[in-house]
Amino acid sequence: MSQNPQVATEPQLSTETEAEALPLSRFFDLIAPKLIQTEGVFHQALESDVPFIQNTGEYIFTGGGKRVRPALLLLASQLLGHDSDEEVTYAAVIELIHTATLIHDDIIDHATLRRGQSSPNHLWGNSRTVLLGDWLYTTAMRMALEHDNIAVIRTLVAATLRMTEGELLSHERLGSIDLTVDEYFDIIERKTAHLFSAAAMLPSLIPEVKPDAGQALSQYGRALGVCYQLTDDLLDFTAQEGELGKPVLSDLKEGKLTLPLILLLSRLDPARLDHIRFVLEDRGFDRVAPEQILELVTSEGTVDEVSEMASRVAREAQTELEFFPSSAAREALQFAPDFVLQRRT
């Protein structure tokens, strides 16, 4: 996949009106029984005789989540003909790893909201919450070891290392007004796309191992992950706070430049560039109103540009599925990019 989708030329996916008409059941229903099993395993994994872990585990579980990554793994598993408890375990493991990274992210970002409710670090403080994230990740790896598949462990460790590197790179450039497009894509490949890639290709490591299928699924997952992050960054400008579960423009307020703003940097005169600089410096909207930032991305059309990029990357993901024969699982995976593009939370 091209690292910078800005130069891609593939046709876009369905229009917004058409996408809204597509039932989300096309993505989830096929693996609904397995997803219910995964929820049970995930819930059991959060149980502990340590009261703090037990209480926060219940809080995290009831907080919900889209479960996109477990669903992706289960659909890829069905695509390859697997039907056992092993893929259910890995689906729960992927969600545990993702949850651990969200907890650590909220600590780093000093976030107070997650999925519309108070974040664990806001409720219980950073010291205990960072240990909770460590516990969740270690629990995930212990669960993954139950099936004695070293290739799976290597894949999960590699994905976690890339995510950690992405967080470090992002933190090093926090508040920078000169973040480049290439740096941005390097960060989101590491922070987001690698875990999507791992989720999609892990079933190819379940015997009988299918390396060619694994390569196609890995590229599919990576493209889907980039699409997911681009869409997530767009929602910071286009969604309502009630949909996001956190304030609009929170990324910029936290010192993060996302692609709609990065594309603006070379187009703005010094006075308008200062609008962005002031928010980054103040970590808030003390000197600049949020509406002024939204007016910049609207007037320069960068939100539309990033939306087009997300659609092109989604098409790249769908192209990877041409490796596989037609099936219900392949159709569901082909719909996944549409699901990502139309989401509002």
N, C-alpha and C positions, 0 to 999 in steps of 0.2 A: 504494500500500500504506500502511495506517495505520502511523505511526511507532512507536506503542506498542501492541503486540499484546495487552496486558493487557486491553483493552476489547473485543477481537474476540469474536464469538459463533458463528463457524462450527463445525460438528461436527469432532470429532477424527478423526485417521486411524485405521488399524487398530490393534488392541491389540498389546501387546508380543509375545504368543505368536504372533499371526498374522503380525506383521512379521518375526519371526525365521524363519518358514517360507518367506518370499519369497526366491527365489534371487538373489544379487547379479549373476548373469550377465545378468539383465534390464537392468542398467544398462551393463555393459561389453561384452558379447559382440557386439552389433550393430556396434560400431565397432572391434572387436579388431584387424583388419588395419591400420586407420589409426592406432590407438594404438601398434602396434608400430613403424610408420614414425616416429611422433612420438618414441618412445624413441630411435630411431636418430639423428634430427636433434638431439634434446636432448643425447645423448652426444657427437656431433660438435662441438656448440657449446662443450662444456667442454674441448675440446682446445686446447693452447697450447704454444708453444716456451719459455714461462717455466716452469721446473720447479715452482715453488710452485703456480701455477694448474693445471698438469697434475695434480699429486699431489692437491690438494684437490678438483679436479673429479672425479677418479676416486672419491674418498672420498664426495663428495656423491651421485654417481650410484649407487654401490653401496648407499648408505643408503636408497634407495627413496623411497617416498611413495605416497599413495593415487591421485594423478593425477586427482583429481575435476574440477579446472578444465579440463584438456585434454579429458577425456572429455565434459564439458558442451559445450565448443566444438564438438567433432566431431559430437556428436549433433544440436546445433542446425544445423550445416552440412548434415548429411544430411536433416534435416527440411525444409530449404529447397532441396534437390535439388542441392547442390554435390558434385563429385567431382573434385578436383584436388590438386596439391601445396600450393596456397595455404593451405588450412585446416590442413594438417599443420604448415606453418611457424608459423602463428599459435598453434596448440596448444602447440608447443614454446616459443614466445615467452612465452605466458602462464605456463607452468611455470617458465621462467627468471626472470621477474619475481617470481613467488611465492617461488622459492628465494632470490632476493636479499633480499627482505623478511624471510624467516625468519632469514637470517644476521645482518642488522642488528638484528632483534628480540632474538636471543640475546645480542648484544653489549650492547644496552641493558639487558636483564634480568639480565645476568651469569649466564646459563644455562650449565650444564655438560653437560646431556643434550639430545639431539634425536633423536626416533624410536628411542629405546632405545640409542643410542650417543653417545659423547662429541661435544659440539658443536664445530664448527670453531674458534670463539674460545677454547674451553677447551684445545684441542690446540695452536693456533698463535698465540694472543694476539690482542688486539683490533686492533692497528695493521694487521697484514697482512690480517686477516679483513675489516675494514671496506672495505679496498681491493678485496678479492675480491668483496664484494657490489656495489661500484660497477662492477667489470668485468663481472659477470654482467648487471646491468641495461643497461649500455651495449651489450653483446653482443646482448641481446634486441632493443633498438631498432634496431641495425644489421641484424639479420635481418629485422625487420618492414619495413624500408625496401626490401628486395629486390623487393617487389611494387608499389612506387610508389603505394600507396594512402594518401593523406594523411588520409582520414577515419579509417582504422584507427590511424594514428599519433596523431591527436588524441585518440581514445578511450583509447588506452593511456596517454598522457601524463596525461589527466584522471584516470584511475583511480589512477595512481601518486601524483599530487598529493593526491588525497583520502586515500589510505592514509598518506601522510606527515603530513598534517594530523591524521588520527586518532591516529597515534602521538604527535604533539606534545601533543594534547589529553589523551591518556591519561597521558603523562609528567607533565604539569602537575598532574594530579589524583592522582598516585601518593601513596599513604599517606593520602589524605583519607577521613575517616569520614563525610563528608556528601555523597558523590556521589549525584546524583539519578537517577531512572529515565530521565528525558528526556536527561540528559547521557550516560548509559550507552548508550542507543540511538543517539544522535548519533555516539558514538565507534565503535560496531561497524558502523554504516552506512558510515562512512568507511574503517575499517581492513579490513573483510572484505567487506561487501556490494558495494562498487563494483567490485572485481575479478571477483567472480562475475557481476555484471551485464555487465561488459565481455566476459567469456568467452562469455556466452550470446548477446550481440547482434552480436559482430564478424562472424559469417557473413552477417548482413543487409547488410553493407557491401561484400561481394564482388559484383561485377556478375553479374547485374542486381540493382541495389540495391533492397531492399524495406524502406522506412522504417516502414510499419505493422507488419510482422512484427518489425522491430527493436525497436519500442516494446514490444510484447508480450513479446519475449524478454528485454529489459532488465529489465522489471518482474518477470518470472519469476526471472531470475538474482539480482536484488536480494533478493527474498523468500527464495530458497534460501540465499543468503549469510547472511541474518539467522538463519534456521533453523540453519544450520551452526554459527554462533558461539554461539547459545544452547545447542546440544547440546554443543559443545566446553566451554563453561563448566560445564555439568552434569557432564561427565565428571570434572572436578576434584574433585567430591564423591562420585561414584558408582562410578568405575572403580578397578581395582587398578593399582598402580604398574607391574606387568609389562605391562598392557594399554596404559597411557598412554605408556610410555617415559620418564616423568619422575615425580617424587614427587607424591602426592596432595596437594591444597591448595597446590600451588606458586604459584598465582595470588595467593592471600592472602599467602603468605610473601614474594612479590615486591612487595607493597604495593598489589595490584590488588583493588578491590572488584568482584565480578561480581554478576549479578542476584539469585541466591539469597540473598546477604548484603545487598544493597541493600534488598530487600523486607523484611528483618528490622529495619532500623534504627529504624523508628517503632514497632515492637512490643515492643522490649526495655526492661526497666528498666535503670537506670544500671549496676548491677553486672554484668549479662549483656552489656550493650553494651561494657563494658570488656574483655571477653574478645576481641572483635574489635579494639578499639583497641590492646590490648597487642601483638597479633601484627603489626599494621601498624607500630607504633612500633619493635618489636624486629627486624622482618624475620625472624622465626623464632618457634619455639614454646618460648621460654625460660620464660615465665610462664603459658602456657596450653597444654594438651595438644591435639593435633589432634582427639581424640575429643570434646572439649568443643565445638568448633566444629561438628563433624558432628552432635552431639546437638541443637544449636540449630536448624539447618536442618531436621532431621528432626521435631523437636517442633512447630515452627511451620508445617511443611508447605510451605516455600517451594521446595524442590526439585520437589515435585509441581506447584506453580503454574507454575514456569518450564517444566517438561515440557509442560504443557497449552498454554502460549504457543507453544512450538516447534511443536507439532502444528497449532495454528491458523494460524501463519505458513506452514507447509508446505502447508496447504490453500489459502492465498492463491496460492502459487506454482503449484499444480496448476490453479487456476481460470484463470490467464493462458493456459494452453495450449488453452483452448476456442476461441481464435482460429483454430487450425489444424485442417485436416481430419485424420481418423483415419489413423494410419500407425504402422509399427513404431517409428520414431524418436520420435513423440509418446508412444507407450506407454512407451518407455524413459525419456523425460524425466519422465513422470508418476510413474514409480517412484523417480526420484532423491530426492525428499523422504523416502520411506520408507527408502532407503539411508542418508541422512544421519541420520535419527532413530534407527536401530538400531545405528549404528556404536559401537564400543567403543575405538577408537584415534584 
